[in-house]
Amino acid sequence: MDGEGSISPQDQRELQMFMQQETQKAQIQQAVYKITEMCFEQCVSNPGSSLSSRESDCVQNCTGRYLDSSMYIMKRLVARAQSSAGMQ
């Protein structure tokens, strides 16, 4: 930085990259929270000091299905975007 407080182009790129990474982290944390909340509400009827084996299995299956579905959708969207880009 020079004496007038301006940011160099390299520093601007680094700051932009940092902000993108932090935004991605926040989005991942929000997704994990959403999945956890959704599956907990679906699988745990009476919260106690620990999960029963049935509840634990349910939460694992629920999160697995959700992640598998999300990955499938993302792959389909990427494939569709690539095929659309190839047609232009």
Residue pairs with C-beta under 8 A, 6 or more apart in sequence:
1 7
1 8
1 11
7 15
35 62
35 63
35 66
35 67
36 63
38 62
38 66
39 58
39 59
39 62
39 63
39 66
40 59
42 58
42 62
43 55
43 58
43 59
43 62
44 51
44 55
44 58
44 59
51 59
